[in-house]
Amino acid sequence: MDEKNVGIQESLFLIARNGLYGLINTKGEIVIPCEWDWLSSVFAEGVFVAEKDGKYGFIDYNGNVVFDFNWDDAEPFSEGIAKVKKNGKWGYIDRNTGYCAILCDWNYATSFVNGMAFVSNEENKSGYIDKAGNSIGGFRWQRDFEDINMLISDSLARVKDEHSKYGYIDKFGEVVIPCNWKNISHFTNNVARIEADNEKYGFINRHGEIVSPCIFDFAYCFSEGFACVTQYNKHWKENRWLYQDVPMKYCKFINAIGEFVSKSFDDARSFQEGLAAVEVNGRWGFINTFGEIVCQCKWDEVKGFQDGMAPVRKDGRWGCINKSGDIVVPCVWKEISGFVEGLSAVASFDFFETFINKKGEIIGEHWQHVGVFENGLAGVHNWDGKEYYINYKGDVVCEAGIRVV
């Protein structure tokens, strides 16, 4: 492997000039000139994926071709192997040599995670393979389009049988959790949410043992060691799909061994940053992991904590509180996105138009529409129809030339 650029961690952003793509850094400096038909901003294992004249290959941080443009499609390297497409079929190449590690024989394929990838053959039979292309447990499962990171949890891989029932296999292909469930989530805190045929929810551990029986009308997945559940609202689920603001009703929290650790609330959300939003008598606040209310239930609506701040709504306007429940940003905005990298997008009218810091101060000017900050830059759409990248100060660092919001 060429080690020259593998350790570079600088964040890069896609730009376009005259229909060709390149990359800039957070200072707006061009790192990769705009000379590619398409370019991935993901710098994985020392290379980018690039497209030229309808073919895909890999280039390094200096724009030099590392592996020739031989492929109909390609994705970034993961665990020393990259997914590539040839003549309508997917396979994998090796990072050290650029040669095929696994032949392009698959109708469908994912990237590798924990030494496993999910693939489908010509008969649309699906299963997992290792990095040598060997089957892990056979091709006897239905295709599952969920992200590979959701399919594989701590060396266990989710599978769906011919009856559309879910279970898990281990890294040797052995079924460790039989396909008995209408649905099953990924593992969090060594616990997965299950749904039985009667549409009741419960939880199992990595050994398939019942942690909490399927008695809940609905349950969120575990987050930060706790799950929000309800067992007194049997019509909640179908109504929730139709009307997004239907409350769960009579919610409690359980821990990873199925014990109730809180009293009942009118509605609740999962834990984020150590606090969970709860509703009491039509007003929202937050509890800690002991079930204690630490931010008073006095808000019309709230969102979860991000970056130490939570959006709250009062009389139709949004602001933010800190983890002590103190108002840090007054409730003057029609909408607020939540803080990311110290800044939050806010809206006075129908679109997010500018950013505020944690003091509520406006950063930069008002744009027609803004995105969110990611690794130091945010995309904005100007009134002249152009797209730009701005920094934390609100200064324009570069015209994007493409839609970035």
C-alpha positions in Angstrom: 0.0 0.0 0.0 1.1 3.6 -0.7 1.5 5.0 2.8 2.2 8.5 1.7 -1.3 10.0 2.2 -3.0 7.4 4.3 -2.7 9.3 7.6 -4.1 12.6 6.2 -7.3 13.5 8.1 -8.1 17.0 6.7 -11.8 17.5 5.9 -12.4 18.2 2.3 -15.5 19.5 0.4 -16.8 19.0 -3.1 -16.8 21.9 -5.6 -17.6 22.2 -9.3 -16.3 24.4 -12.1 -17.5 24.2 -15.6 -19.2 20.9 -14.9 -16.1 19.2 -13.5 -15.5 18.4 -9.8 -12.7 19.0 -7.4 -12.1 19.4 -3.6 -11.3 22.2 -1.3 -10.1 22.3 2.3 -11.7 24.3 5.2 -9.8 27.4 4.1 -11.3 27.3 0.6 -8.0 26.2 -0.9 -8.2 23.9 -3.9 -6.7 20.5 -2.9 -7.9 18.5 -5.9 -8.4 20.6 -9.1 -11.7 20.5 -10.9 -10.9 18.1 -13.6 -13.1 15.1 -12.7 -16.5 14.1 -14.0 -17.3 13.1 -10.4 -15.4 12.9 -7.2 -16.0 11.5 -3.7 -15.2 13.7 -0.8 -14.6 10.6 1.3 -10.8 10.2 1.8 -10.6 6.5 2.8 -7.3 4.6 3.2 -5.3 7.1 1.3 -7.5 7.5 -1.8 -10.6 9.1 -3.3 -13.0 7.6 -5.7 -13.1 9.5 -9.0 -14.9 9.3 -12.3 -13.5 10.2 -15.7 -15.1 9.5 -19.1 -17.7 7.3 -17.6 -15.2 5.1 -15.7 -14.3 5.0 -12.1 -10.9 4.7 -10.4 -8.9 6.0 -7.4 -6.7 9.0 -6.9 -4.5 10.1 -4.0 -4.5 13.4 -2.1 -2.4 15.1 -4.8 -4.7 14.0 -7.6 -2.4 11.3 -8.9 -4.1 8.1 -10.3 -3.5 5.2 -7.9 -5.7 2.6 -9.5 -6.7 2.9 -13.2 -10.2 3.9 -14.3 -11.4 0.4 -15.2 -14.7 0.2 -13.3 -18.4 1.1 -14.1 -18.9 2.2 -10.5 -16.9 2.2 -7.3 -17.2 3.1 -3.6 -14.6 4.1 -1.0 -12.3 1.5 0.6 -13.3 -0.1 3.8 -11.1 -2.6 5.7 -8.6 -2.8 2.9 -11.3 -3.7 0.2 -13.3 -1.5 -2.1 -16.6 -2.3 -3.8 -16.5 -2.0 -7.6 -18.8 -2.7 -10.5 -18.1 -4.3 -13.9 -20.6 -5.2 -16.6 -23.5 -4.8 -14.2 -22.0 -7.0 -11.4 -20.3 -6.0 -8.2 -17.1 -7.3 -6.8 -14.1 -6.0 -4.7 -10.6 -4.9 -5.2 -7.6 -5.0 -2.8 -6.1 -1.7 -1.5 -2.5 -3.0 -1.8 -2.6 -4.1 -5.4 -5.8 -2.7 -7.0 -6.5 -6.2 -8.4 -9.7 -8.1 -7.9 -9.9 -9.6 -4.4 -13.4 -11.0 -5.1 -14.7 -11.3 -8.7 -17.6 -9.2 -10.0 -20.2 -11.8 -9.7 -22.8 -10.2 -7.5 -26.1 -8.5 -8.3 -25.9 -6.6 -5.0 -23.2 -6.0 -2.5 -22.3 -3.8 0.5 -19.0 -2.6 1.8 -17.2 -4.7 4.4 -17.8 -4.2 8.1 -16.1 -6.4 10.8 -14.8 -8.6 8.0 -18.2 -9.3 6.5 -20.2 -8.0 3.5 -23.8 -8.7 2.4 -24.2 -9.9 -1.2 -26.9 -11.3 -3.6 -26.3 -13.7 -6.5 -28.1 -14.2 -9.8 -30.8 -16.2 -8.2 -31.4 -13.3 -5.8 -30.3 -15.5 -2.9 -28.4 -13.4 -0.4 -25.9 -13.9 2.4 -22.6 -12.8 3.9 -19.1 -13.3 2.6 -15.7 -12.9 4.1 -12.8 -11.1 2.5 -11.8 -14.1 0.5 -15.2 -14.3 -1.0 -16.2 -17.4 0.9 -19.8 -17.8 2.1 -20.6 -17.2 5.7 -23.6 -19.4 6.5 -24.8 -19.9 2.9 -26.9 -17.9 0.4 -30.3 -18.7 1.9 -31.5 -15.3 3.1 -33.7 -12.6 1.7 -32.1 -9.4 0.6 -32.1 -6.6 3.2 -31.4 -3.1 1.9 -30.6 -1.6 5.3 -27.1 0.0 5.8 -24.4 -2.6 6.4 -23.6 -0.9 9.8 -27.2 -1.7 10.9 -27.0 -5.3 9.6 -23.8 -6.1 11.6 -23.7 -5.6 15.3 -20.6 -6.7 17.3 -19.7 -9.6 14.9 -23.4 -10.7 14.7 -25.2 -10.3 11.4 -28.9 -9.9 10.9 -30.7 -12.2 8.5 -34.2 -12.6 7.1 -35.5 -16.0 6.1 -37.9 -17.1 3.4 -40.9 -16.4 5.7 -39.6 -12.8 6.2 -38.7 -13.5 9.8 -35.6 -12.1 11.4 -32.7 -13.5 13.4 -28.9 -13.3 13.7 -26.0 -15.4 12.7 -22.4 -15.2 14.1 -19.2 -14.7 12.1 -19.0 -18.4 11.4 -22.5 -18.5 9.8 -24.1 -20.3 12.7 -27.6 -19.2 13.6 -27.4 -17.9 17.2 -30.7 -16.1 17.3 -33.4 -18.1 15.4 -35.5 -16.3 12.8 -38.6 -16.1 15.0 -39.3 -12.4 14.9 -41.4 -10.1 12.7 -38.7 -7.5 13.1 -35.4 -7.1 15.0 -33.2 -4.1 15.5 -29.4 -3.8 15.6 -27.7 -4.4 19.0 -27.2 -1.4 21.3 -25.8 -2.0 24.8 -25.8 -5.7 23.9 -29.6 -5.6 23.6 -31.9 -5.6 20.5 -35.5 -4.7 20.1 -37.8 -7.4 18.8 -41.3 -7.4 17.4 -43.5 -10.5 17.7 -46.3 -11.6 15.4 -48.8 -10.0 17.6 -47.1 -6.7 16.9 -45.9 -6.4 20.5 -42.3 -5.3 21.3 -39.7 -6.6 23.6 -35.9 -7.1 23.9 -33.4 -9.8 23.7 -29.7 -10.1 24.5 -26.8 -11.3 22.2 -27.6 -14.9 23.2 -31.2 -14.6 22.1 -32.4 -14.7 25.7 -35.5 -12.6 26.5 -34.5 -9.5 28.5 -38.0 -8.1 28.4 -41.0 -10.0 27.0 -43.0 -8.8 24.1 -45.6 -7.0 26.1 -45.1 -3.4 24.9 -47.4 -1.7 22.3 -44.3 0.2 21.2 -40.7 0.6 22.3 -37.8 2.7 21.1 -34.4 1.0 20.6 -32.0 1.4 23.5 -30.1 4.6 23.7 -27.4 5.4 26.3 -28.4 2.3 28.3 -32.2 2.9 28.4 -35.3 2.3 26.3 -38.6 4.1 26.3 -41.6 1.7 26.2 -45.4 1.8 26.5 -47.9 -1.0 27.0 -51.1 0.9 27.4 -51.8 2.3 24.0 -52.5 -0.6 21.5 -53.7 1.8 18.7 -50.6 4.0 19.0 -48.6 2.4 16.2 -51.1 2.7 13.3 -52.1 6.2 14.3 -48.4 7.3 14.7 -47.8 6.5 11.0 -50.8 8.6 10.0 -50.4 11.4 12.5 -46.8 12.1 13.5 -47.7 14.1 16.6 -49.7 11.2 18.2 -48.1 10.7 21.7 -47.0 7.3 22.9 -48.9 7.7 26.2 -48.0 6.1 29.6 -44.3 5.8 28.8 -41.7 4.4 31.1 -38.0 3.7 30.8 -36.3 0.3 31.2 -32.6 -0.6 31.7 -30.6 -3.2 29.8 -31.9 -6.0 32.1 -35.5 -5.1 31.6 -36.1 -3.3 34.9 -38.3 -0.2 35.0 -36.2 2.8 36.1 -38.7 5.6 35.9 -42.3 6.5 36.7 -44.9 6.9 33.9 -44.9 9.9 31.6 -47.5 11.1 29.1 -45.0 10.9 26.3 -41.2 10.6 26.1 -38.2 10.3 23.8 -34.9 8.5 23.8 -31.9 9.6 25.9 -29.5 12.0 24.2 -26.4 13.3 26.0 -27.6 11.9 29.3 -31.1 13.5 29.3 -34.5 12.4 27.8 -37.4 14.5 26.9 -40.6 13.7 28.7 -44.2 15.2 28.7 -46.2 15.8 31.9 -49.7 17.3 31.7 -49.1 18.6 28.2 -45.8 20.2 28.9 -42.3 19.0 28.1 -39.0 18.9 30.1 -36.1 16.5 30.6 -35.2 13.8 33.0 -31.8 12.3 33.9 -30.8 8.7 34.0 -32.2 8.3 37.5 -35.7 9.3 36.2 -35.5 12.7 38.0 -36.8 15.8 36.3 -33.9 18.1 35.9 -35.3 20.6 33.4 -38.8 21.7 34.4 -41.8 20.5 32.2 -43.0 23.9 31.0 -42.4 23.8 27.3 -44.9 23.3 24.5 -42.4 21.2 22.6 -38.7 20.2 22.8 -36.1 18.5 20.8 -33.2 16.3 22.1 -29.9 17.6 23.4 -27.1 18.2 20.9 -23.8 19.8 21.7 -25.1 20.5 25.3 -28.2 22.5 24.0 -31.8 21.5 23.5 -34.3 23.5 21.3 -37.5 24.4 23.2 -40.8 25.9 21.9 -43.0 28.4 23.8 -46.0 30.2 22.3 -45.1 29.2 18.8 -41.4 30.3 18.9 -38.2 28.3 19.4 -35.2 29.0 21.5 -32.6 26.8 23.4 -31.9 25.7 27.0 -28.7 24.2 28.5 -28.6 21.1 30.7 -29.5 23.1 33.8 -32.8 24.2 32.1 -31.7 27.8 31.8 -32.8 29.7 28.7 -29.7 30.4 26.6 -31.3 31.4 23.3 -34.6 33.3 23.7 -37.7 31.8 22.0 -37.8 34.2 19.1 -37.3 31.8 16.1 -39.9 30.1 14.0 -37.7 27.0 13.7 -34.3 26.0 15.0 -32.3 23.0 13.9 -30.3 22.2 17.0 -26.6 22.8 17.7 -23.9 21.1 15.6 -20.2 22.2 16.0 -21.3 25.1 18.2 -23.7 26.6 15.8 -27.4 26.1 15.0 -29.4 27.0 11.8 -32.4 29.1 12.5 -35.4 30.4 10.6 -37.5 33.6 10.9 -39.9 32.5 8.1 -40.1 29.2 6.2 -36.5 28.4 5.5 -33.4 28.1 7.7 -31.7 31.4 6.8 -28.8 31.9 9.1 -26.8 30.6 12.1 -26.6 31.5 15.8 -24.0 30.7 18.4 -24.7 29.4 21.9 -25.2 33.0 23.1 -27.9 33.4 20.6 -25.8 35.8 18.5 -26.4 35.8 14.7 -23.3 34.6 12.7 -22.9 36.0 9.3 -25.6 37.3 7.0 -29.1 36.1 6.1 -29.1 33.6 3.2 -32.0 32.2 1.3 -31.3 28.8 2.8 -28.6 27.2 4.9 -27.5 23.6 5.6 -25.7 22.4 8.7 -22.0 22.6 9.7 -19.9 19.6 9.0 -16.2 19.5 9.8 -15.9 23.3 9.8 -18.0 24.4 6.8 -21.6 24.7 6.0 -23.3 25.0 2.6 -25.5 28.1 2.0 -27.8 29.1 -0.9 -27.6 32.8 -1.8 -30.4 35.0 -3.2 -28.5 35.2 -6.5 -29.1 31.4 -6.9 -25.4 30.5 -6.2 -24.1 28.1 -3.6 -21.3 28.8 -1.2 -19.4 27.3 1.7 -19.1 29.5 4.9 -16.9 29.0 8.0 -17.7 29.4 11.7 -17.5 33.2 11.4 -20.1 33.3 8.7 -17.4 34.3 6.1 -17.6 32.9 2.6 -14.6 30.7 1.9 -15.5 29.4 -1.6 -18.2 29.3 -4.2 -19.4 25.7 -4.3 -20.7 25.6 -7.9 -23.0 22.8 -7.0 -26.1 22.3 -4.8 -24.8 21.9 -1.2 -28.0 22.7 0.7 
